[in-house]
Amino acid sequence: MENFFKLKENGTTVRTEIIAGLTTFMTMAYIIALNPNLLTDFGNEGRDLWNGVFMATCVASAIGMFVMAFVANKPFAMAPGMGLNSFFAVVVTNIAALTNMTYLKSYQTALCIILVEGILFIILSLFNVREKIVEAIPLGVRLGIAPAIGLMLMNIGFGSNAGVFSESGEQMYVMRDFFGALTPSVISKKMGSGYPAMVLAVVTMFIGLFVIVVLDHKKIKGSVLIGMLAASVVNWAGQAIFLNTNPFASLAEASFLPPVKDMMDTTFFKLNFAGLAEIGWFTVITLIVTFCIIDMFDTIGTLVGTASRAGMLDKDGKMPQMKEALLADAVGTVAGSVTGTSTVTTFVESASGVEAGGRTGLTALTTGLLFLACMFIAPVAAVIPAAATSSALIYVGVLMLSGLKNVNFSDMNQVVPVAVMLIAMPISGSIGHGIGLGLIIYTVMKVFTGKAKEVSILTYVISALFLIKFFLVA
């Protein structure tokens, strides 16, 4: 492992890398169940399809991470991207409505679009086109990516990652609903019997956060992982003592056998190319371009932002072996399309593993092996409280904000795009869209301040593509 992953050269150890991989896994394990939920309308499209997507999520994510580990030797984890999977589900539903195909047939048609996207990305990666696009992002915009991702992580931690259902079935969130309430009595009345669970989630989250901060201050290795485990224990105890529920009840009737047959029957190489003709080729091309733009800049943003936090960028702000990392992402997408899931992309939660000390592909390998193991132990991963993983997301988000110190606040050509990215990423939930807005604003400001020649041709092209995507694509 030392020779293959160059551990000493990267200032790390096997133990640190494994802990980092486990940390990353715990912060992103939610995708294993959430992805099939989103793509099958929470199982309403059939349990066999749900099982197929579940298996595809584990397998495709692992394949992508293995390529990241052995080809790029980077600590980044991959899985079906949030936002992209929701968009994919909408596309499938629209295909079904447009063509009268069944949801399954529509799903298999949409997988063809993901396959084409993945193949295009492999070609672009091999010919260094995606790397050139990374280099075309101006330094000012690039400096804002990591802090903006940090705010996005904090928003996920305080928001969607820690949702609690009210008595009426409405999903409530820690920051918006608990801390956003005028008084405790208001939120208590609104949530009814769900209020104690909300209080437990808040307590869990902050205990985990404080444990991580204290341990990190004392330079204790694995502080993020230990903090999440401590928060989990608090949450489990709270469920048993105060909510009178068994936190491990789901394990009693859980199945630990991988539903391989369901994947083979529904999604594995079940590509419905004939369905593309029924959609219309203009629509197909539009969808491919849309998926490509979102995925490309989500991946670029995650890689640049996380690598920046880990000190992996050179003096010019470039990451060594970027080509290989982008290739791993593309291979993951192809693997996802043929096994049965939406676009596989580099996960922003990789930042938690990097913060835990992950610096090489051994971190990605560890996370990938855990994803494969989840085909057997998914019920165990499901008992990890979301509020406990929020602790890690919030902490890592805070640390990533430190990148703002590199922004030249006396230069409005840097400050304005970065400021917009800081608000755009957490609100839109898309790294790619945040970068797109930053590039458009940067380009327009340069043009109207008489500095148009300082903008590269490729930056103009990318900005124009984002304008088209935002305003003209149907």
TIZA-878998 format. One record per residue: x negated, y negated, z negated of N, C-alpha, C, O in turn. Coordinates in steps of 0.2 Angstrom, whole numbers, plus 5000, padded with zeros to 4 digits. Layout:
BEGIN
XYZXYZXYZXYZ/...
END
This chain:
BEGIN
499650065000500050005000499649945000499749895003/499049944996498649884996498349875003498349815005/498149925007497849905013498349885018498249845022/498949925018499449905023499749835022499849805027/499949825016500349765014499849705012500149645011/499249715012498749665010498949625003499049565003/499049664998499349644992498849594989499049534987/498249614988497749564985497649504989497549444986/497649504995497549444999498149394998498049334999/498749424997499349384996499449364988499949344987/498949384984499049374977499549404973499949374969/499649464975500249504972500049574970499549594972/500549614967500449684965501049724967501549694969/500949784967501449834968502049824963502649814966/501949814957502449804952502849744953503449734953/502449684955502749624956503249624962503749604962/502949664968503349664974504049704973504549694976/503949764969504549804968505049764964505649764965/504849724959505249684955505649634959506249624958/505249604963505449554968506049584972506549554974/505849644975506349674979507049694976507549684979/506949714970507549734966507949664964508549664964/507549614963507849544961508249524967508849504967/507949524973508349504979508949554980509449524982/508849614979509449664980510049644976510549644978/509849624969510449614965510749554966511349544965/510449504969510749434971511149444977511649404979/511049494981511349504988511749564988512049574994/511749604983512149674983512849664985513249704987/513149604983513849584984514049594992514649614993/513649594996513749595003513949665005514349675010/513749715002513849785003514649795003514849835007/514949774998515749774998516049725001516649735004/515849665001516149605003516149605011516749585014/515649625014515649625022516249675024516549645029/516249735022516849775025517549745023518049755026/517549715017518149685015518349625020518949625022/517949585022518049535026518249555033518649525037/517849605036517949635043518549675044518749695049/518849695038519449745039520049715035520449755033/520049655033520549625030520649665023521249685022/520149675019520149705013520449775013520849795009/520249805019520449875019521149885023521349945023/521549835024522149835027522149865034522649895037/521549865037521449895044521249965044521149995049/521349995038521150075038520550085034520050055034/520650135029520050155025519450185029518950175027/519650215034519150245038518650195041518050195042/518950135044518550085047518250045041517650025042/518550035035518150005030517550045028517050015027/517650115028517050155026516450145032515950155030/516750145038516250135043515850075043515250075044/516150015041515849955041515349955035514849925035/515649985029515149995023514550025025514050005023/514550085028513950125030513550085035512950085034/513850045040513450005045513149955041512549935043/513449925036513149865032512449895029511949855029/512549945026511949975022511349995027510749975026/511550035033511050055037510750005041510149995042/511149955044510849905048510449855044509849835047/510649845038510249795034509549825033509049795033/509549895031508949925029508449925035507849915035/508749945041508349945047507949875048507349875050/508349825048508049755049507549745044507049715045/507649765037507149755032506549795033505949775031/506649855036506049895037505549865042504949865042/505949835048505549805053505149745050504549725051/505549705046505249645042504649665038504149635038/504649725035504149745030503549775034502949755033/503649815039503149845043502849815049502249815051/503249765052502949725058502749655056502249635058/503149625051503049555050502649545043502349495042/502749605039502449595032502649535028502249505025/503349525028503549465025504149495020504449545021/504249455014504649475009505449455010505849455005/505649445016506349425018506749485019506649525022/507349475016507849525016508449505021508549445023/508749555024509249545029509949585028509849635025/510449555030511049595030511549555034511449495037/512149575035512649545039512749475036512949465030/512649415040512749355038513449325036513949345039/513449295030514049265028514249205032513749175035/514849195034515049145039515049175046515549175049/514549205048514549245054515049305054515349315059/515049335048515549395047516249365047516749405050/516349315044517049285044517249265051517849275053/516749235055516949215062517049275066517449275070/516649325065516749385069517449415068517749435072/517649415061518349445060518849405063519349425066/518749335064519249295067519249305075519849315078/518649315077518649335085518949405086519349405091/518849455082519249515082519949505082520349535086/520249475078520949455077521249425083521749445086/520849375086521049335092521049385098521449385102/520549425098520549475104521149525104521449535109/521349545098521849585097522549555099522949585103/522549485097523149455099523249435107523749435110/522649425110522549405117522649465121522949455127/522449525119522449585124522949635122523049685126/523249635116523649685113523349745112523649805111/522649745112522249805109522349815102522549765098/522249875100522249885092521649845089521249825092/521749835083521149805079520549845080520049815081/520549905079519949945080519649935087519049925088/520049945092519749935099519549865100518949855103/519849815097519649745097518949735094518449705096/518949775088518249775084517749795088517149775088/517849855092517349885096517149845102516549845104/517649805104517449755109516949695107516549685110/517149675101516749615098516049645097515549605097/515949705095515249735094514849725100514249715099/515149725106514749725112514449655112513849645115/514849605110514549535110513949525105513449495107/514049565100513449555095512849595098512249575097/512949645102512449685105512049645110511449635110/512449605114512149565119511749505115511149495117/512049475110511649425106510949455104510449425104/511049515101510449545098509849555103509249545102/510049585109509649595115509349535117508749525118/509749475118509449415120508949385115508449365117/509049395108508649375103507949415103507449385102/507949475105507349515105506949495111506349485110/507249475117506949455123506649385121506049365122/507049335118506749275116506249275111505749235111/506249325107505749325101505049355105504549325103/505149405109504549435112504149375117503549385117/504549335120504249285124504149215120504049165123/504149225114504049165109504449105110504349045108/505049115113505549055114505749035107505848975106/505949085103506249065097505749025092505848985088/505149055093504549015089504448945092504348905087/504548935098504448865101505048825098504948765097/505648855097506148815095506048795087506248735085/505748835084505548825077505048765077505148715073/504548765081504048715082504348645084504148595083/504948655088505248595090505648555085505848495086/505748585079506148545074505648495071505148515068/505748435071505348385068505148395061505548425057/504548375059504348385052504848355047504948385042/505048295049505548265044506148305042506348315037/506448335048507048385047506748445043507148475039/506148475045505948535042505848525035505948575031/505648465033505548455025506148455021506148475015/506748445025507348445021507648515021508148515017/507448565025507748625025507748655018508348685016/507248665015507148705009507648665003507948705000/507548605002508048574997508748584999509148594994/508948575005509648585007509848655006510448665003/509448705007509548775005509648784998510048814995/509248744994509248744987509948724984510248754980/510248664987510848644985511448694987511948704984/511348724993511748774996511848834991512348864989/511248854988511148914984511548894977511948934974/511448834975511748814969512548804970512948824965/512748784976513448784977513748854977514348864975/513348904980513648974980513648994973514149034971/513148984969513149004962513648984958514049014954/513848914958514348884954515048894958515548884955/515048914964515648914968515848984970516049024965/515849004976516149064979515849124976516149184976/515249124973514949194970515249204964515249264961/515549154960515849174953516549154953516749114949/516949174958517649164958518049214953517849264952/518549184949518949224945519649214947519849154948/520049264946520749254948521249234943521149264937/521649194944522149164939522749224938522749274942/523149204934523749254932524149264939524449314940/524149204943524649204949524249234955524549244960/523649254954523249284959522849234963522549254968/522849174961522449124965521749124962521549134956/521249124967520549124965520249054963520349004967/519949054957519748994954518948994954518749054953/518648934954517948934954517648894948517948844945/517048914946516748884940516748804940516948774936/516348784945516248714946516848674948517048624945/517248694953517748654955518348654950518648604949/518548714947519148724943518948714936519348684932/518448754933518348744926518048684924518348644920/517448664927517148594925517548534929517448484927/517948554934518248504937518948484934519248434936/519148524929519848514926519748454921519248434918/520248414920520348354916520148374909519748344905/520548434906520448454900520448534900520748564905/520148564895520248644895520948664895521148714898/521448624892522148644892522448654899522848694900/522148604903522448604910522248664914522648704917/521648684914521348744917521648804914521848854917/521748804907521948864904522748874906522848934907/523148824906523848834908523848854915524248894917/523448834919523448844927523248914928523548954932/522748944924522449014925522849064921522849124923/523249044916523549094912523149144909522649134906/523349204910522949264907522249274910521849314908/522149234916521449244919520949194916520349194917/521149154911520749104908520149134904519549104905/520249184900519749214896519149234901518549234899/519349264906518849294911518449234914517849244915/518749174915518349114917517849094912517349084914/518049094906517649074901517049124900516449104899/517149184901516649234900516149224906515549234905/516449214912516049204918515549144917514949144919/515849084914515449024913514849044908514249024909/515049074902514549094897514049144900513449134899/514249194904513749234907513249204911512649214911/513549154915513149114920512549074917511949084918/512749044911512248994908511749034903511249014903/512049084900511549134897511049154901510449154899/511249184907510749214912510249154914509649164914/510549094915510149044918509549024912509049014914/509849014906509348994901508849044899508249034898/509049114900508549164899507949164904507349164903/508249154910507749144916507249084915506649094916/507549024913507148964912506648974906506048964907/506849004901506349014895505849064897505249054896/506049124900505549174902505049144907504449164907/505249114912504849084917504349034914503749024916/504648994909504148944905503648984902503048954901/503749044899503249084896502849124900502449164898/502949114907502549144912502649224912502149264913/503249244910503349314910503649344917504049314920/503249394919503449424926504149444926504349474921/504449444931505149474932505649434928506149454926/505549364927506049324923506749324926507249324923/506749314933507449314936507749374935508349374934/507449434936507749504935508049514928508549534927/507549494923507749504916508349464914508749484911/508349404917508849354916509549384918510049374915/509549414924510149434927510349494923510949504922/509949544921510149594917510349574910510849604908/510049524907510349504901511049474901511449484897/511149434907511849404908512349464909512949454907/512149514913512549574914512749604908513349624907/512249614903512449644896512949604893513449634890/512849544893513349494889514049504892514549504889/514049504899514649504902515049574901515649574900/514649624901514949694900515249694893515749724891/514849664888515049664881515649624880516149634877/515649564884516249524883516949554886517449544883/516849594892517449624894517649674889518349684889/517249714886517449764881517749734875518249754873/517449684872517649654866518249604866518749604863/518149554871518649504872519249514877519749484876/519049544882519549554887519849624887520349644890/519649664882519949734881519949774888520449814889/519449774892519349804898518749844898518249824895/518649904901518049944902517749924908517949934914/517149884907516749864913516549924918516349904924/516549984915516250034919516850084922516750144924/517450064921518050104923518050124930518250184932/517750084934517750104942517350164943517350194948/516850174939516350234940516750294939516550354942/517250304935517550364933517850404940517750464940/518150364944518450394950518050374956518350384962/517450354956517050324961516850394965516650444962/516750384972516450434976515750414977515550364979/515250464976514550454977514350484984513750484985/514750504988514550534994514650485000515250455001/514150475004514150425010514750455015514750505017/515150405017515650425022515450415029515650375033/514950465030514650465037515150475042515050445048/515550525041516050545046516450485048516650475054/516650445044517050385045516750335050517050305054/516050325049515650285053515650315060515650275065/515550375060515450415067516050405071516050395077/516650405067517350405071517550335073517950335078/517250285069517550215071517050165074517250125078/516450165071515950115073515350135076515050095080/515050195075514450215077514350225085514650275087/514050175088513950175095514650175099514750205104/515150145095515850145098515950075101516350035099/515550065107515549995110516049995116516050035121/516549955115517149955120516949895126517249845125/516549915130516349865135516949845140516949795143/517349895141517949885145518349825143518749795146/518349815136518749765133518549695135518949645134/517949685136517649625138517949595144518149535144/518149635149518449605155519149585153519349535157/519549615148520149585147520149525143520649485143/519549505140519549435136519449385141519749325141/519049395147518849345151518149325150517949315145/517749325156517049315155516849245153516249245149/517149195154517049135151517049135144516649105140/517549165141517649165134517149205131516849195126/516949265134516449305132515749265131515349275126/515549235137514949195137514949145131514449125128/515549105130515549055125515449085118515149055114/515749145117515649175111514949195110514649185104/514649225115513949245114513449185112513049185108/513549125116513249065115513349045108512849025104/513949045105514149015099513749065093513449035089/513849125094513449175089512749155089512449155084/512449155095511749135096511549075092511049075088/511849025093511648955090511748965083511248945079/512248985080512348995073511849035070511449015065/511749095073511249145070510549115070510149125065/510349085076509649065077509449015072508949025069/509848965071509648915066509848935059509448905054/510248975057510349005051509649045049509349035043/509449085053508849125052508249075052507849085047/508149035056507548985056507548945050507048935047/508148925048508148885042507948925036507648895031/508248985035508049025029507349045029507049035024/507049065035506349075035505949015033505449025029/506048965036505648905035505748875028505248865024/506348875025506448855019506148895013505848875009/506248965014506049005009505249015009504949015004/504949015015504249015016503948955013503348955010/504248895014504048835011503948835004503448815001/504448865000504448874993503948924991503648914986/503748974995503249024993502549004995502149044994/502448944998501848925000501548965006500948975007/502048985010501749025016501648985022501449015027/501848925022501748875028501048855028500748835023/500748845034500048815035500148735035500648715033/499548705036499548635035500048595040500248535039/500148635046500648605051501348615050501748605054/501548655044502148675042502448735046503048745047/501948775049502148835052502048895048501548895044/502448945049502349015045501949065050502249075055/501449085047501049145051501549205052501949215048/501549235058501949295060502649275060503049315058/502849215062503549195063503849235068504449255068/503449255074503749285079503949355077504549375079/503549395073503749455070504349455066504749495066/504349405062504949395057505649385061506149415059/505549345066506149335070506349395074506949405075/505849435076505949495080506349545075506849585077/506149545069506449595064507249575063507649615063/507349505063508049485063508449505069509049525068/508149505075508449525081508649595081509149615083/508149635079508149715079508749725074509149775075/508849695068509349705063510049695067510549725065/510049635071510749625074510949675079511449695079/510449705083510549765087510749825084511249855085/510449835078510649895074511349885071511649935071/511449825069512149815067512649825072513249855070/512549805078513049815083513149885085513749905086/512649925085512749995087513050035081513250095082/512850015075513150055069513850025067514250065064/513949965068514649945067514749885063515249875059/514349835063514449775059514249705063513949715068/514449655060514349585063513549575063513149605060/513349515065512649495066512249495059512449475054/511749535059511249545054510749485054510449475059/510749445049510249385049509849385042510049425037/509349345042508949335036509349305030509649255032/509349335025509749315019509449255015508849265013/509849205013509549155009509349175002508949144999/509749225000509549254993508849284993508649304988/508549294999507849314999507449264994506849284992/507649204993507249154989507249174982506749164979/507649214980507649244973507049294972506749294967/506949334977506449384977505749344977505249364974/505749294982505149254983504949224976504349224974/505449194973505349164966505049214961504749194956/505249274962505049324957504349354959504149394955/504049324964503349344965503249374972502749394974/503849394975503749434982503349394987503549334988/502849424990502449384995502349435001502049405006/502549495001502349545007502949585009503549575006/502849625014503349665016503649715011504149745012/503249735006503449785001504049754997504449804995/504149694997504749664994505349684998505849714996/505249675005505849685010505949765010506549785010/505349805010505449875010505849905004506249945004/505749874998506049894992506849874992507249914991/506949814995507649794995508049845000508549865000/507649855006507949895011508149975009508649995010/507649995005507750065002508350064997508750114997/508450004993508950004989509649994992510150024990/509649964998510249965002510450035005511050055005/509950075007510050145009510350185003510750225004/510050174997510250204991510950194990511350234987/511150134992511850114990512450154994512950154992/512150184999512650235002512850284997513450314998/512450294992512650344987512850314980513250344977/512550254979512650224972513050154973512950114968/513450144978513750084979514150064972514250014970/514550114970514950104964514550074958514750034954/513850094957513450064952513249994953513349954949/513149984960512949914961513549864960513549804959/514149894961514749854960514949834953515349784952/514649864948514749844941514349784939514449754933/513849764943513449704942513849644942514149624948/513949604937514449544937514249494942513649474942/514649464946514449404950514149354946513749314949/514449334941514149274937513449284935513049234934/513249354934512549364932512049344938511549314937/512249364944511849344950511849274951511449244954/512449234949512449164950511849134946511649084948/511749164940511149134936510549124941510249074941/510349174944509749174948509849124954509349094956/510449124957510549084963510449004961510148964965/510748994955510648924953509948904951509748854953/509648944948508948934946508448924952508048874952/508548974957508148964963508348904967507848874970/508948884967509148824970508848764967508648724971/508848764961508448704957507748694959507548644961/507448754959506748754961506548734968506148694970/507048754973506948734980507048654981506848634986/507348624976507448554977506848514977506748454979/506248544974505648514973505348494980504948454980/505548524985505348504992505448434994505148404998/505948404990506048334992505548284990505448234993/505048304986504448264985504048254991503648204991/504048294996503648285002504048245007503748225012/504648225006504948175011504748105010504748085004/504648075015504448005015505047955014505347945019/505247935008505847905007505847825010506347795010/505247805012505247745015505347745023505447695026/505447805025505547815033506247835034506447895032/506747795036507447815037507447865042507947905042/507047875047507047925051506947995048507148045051/506647995042506648065038507248065033507548115033/507348005030507848005024508548025026508848065023/508747995032509448005034509648075036510148105034/509248105041509348175042509348225036509748265036/508848205032508748255026509348245021509648295019/509648185020510148165016510848205019511248235015/510948195025511448235028511448305028511948345026/510848335029510748405028510948425021511148485020/510748385016510848405009511548415007511748455003/511948375010512648375009513048425014513548455012/512748435020513048475025513048545024513548585025/512448575022512348645021512848675015513148715017/512848645009513248675004514048665006514448705004/514248605009514948595011515148645017515648675016/514748645022514948685028514848765027515148805030/514348775022514148845021513748875026513648935027/513448835031513048855036512348815037512348755037/511848855036511148825037511048795044510848745045/511348835049511248815056511648755057511348705061/512248745055512548685056512248625053512248565055/511948635047511648585043511048555047510848495048/510648605050510048585054510248555060509948505062/510848575063511048545069511248475068511048425072/511548455063511748385061511148345060511048285062/510648375056510048335055509648325062509348265062/509648375066509248355073509648305077509348265080/510348305077510648255081510548185078510448145082/510548185072510448115068509748095069509648035071/509248135069508548115070508448095077508148045078/508748135082508648115089508948045090508648005094/509648035088509947975089509647915086509547865089/509347925080509047865077508347845080508147795081/508047905083507347885086507547845093507147805094/508047865096508247835103508347765102508147715105/508847745096509047685095508547635091508747575090/508047665089507547625086506947615090506347595088/506947635097506447625102505947675101505347655104/506047735098505547785098505747845101505547905099/506047835107506347895110505747945113505848005113/505147915114504647955117504348005112503948045113/504447985105504248035100504648095099504448145095/505148095103505648155102505448205108505448185114/505348265106505148315112505748335116506248325114/505548355122506148375127506548435124507148435124/506248485120506548535117507048515112507548545111/506848465108507248435103507848405106508448405103/507748365111508348335115508848395117509448385116/508548445120508948505122509348535117509948545117/509048545111509348575105509948535103510448555101/509748465102510248425100510848415104511448415102/510748425111511348425115511748485115512348485115/511448545114511748605113512248605107512748625107/511948575101512348565095512948515096513548535094/512848465100513348415101513948455105514548445104/513748495110514248535114514548585110515248595110/514248615105514548665101515048635096515548665095/514848575093515248545088515848515092516448515088/515848485098516348445100516748475107517248455108/516348515110516648535117516848615117517348635121/516548655113516648725114517348745111517548725105/517748775115518448785112518448845107519048865104/
END
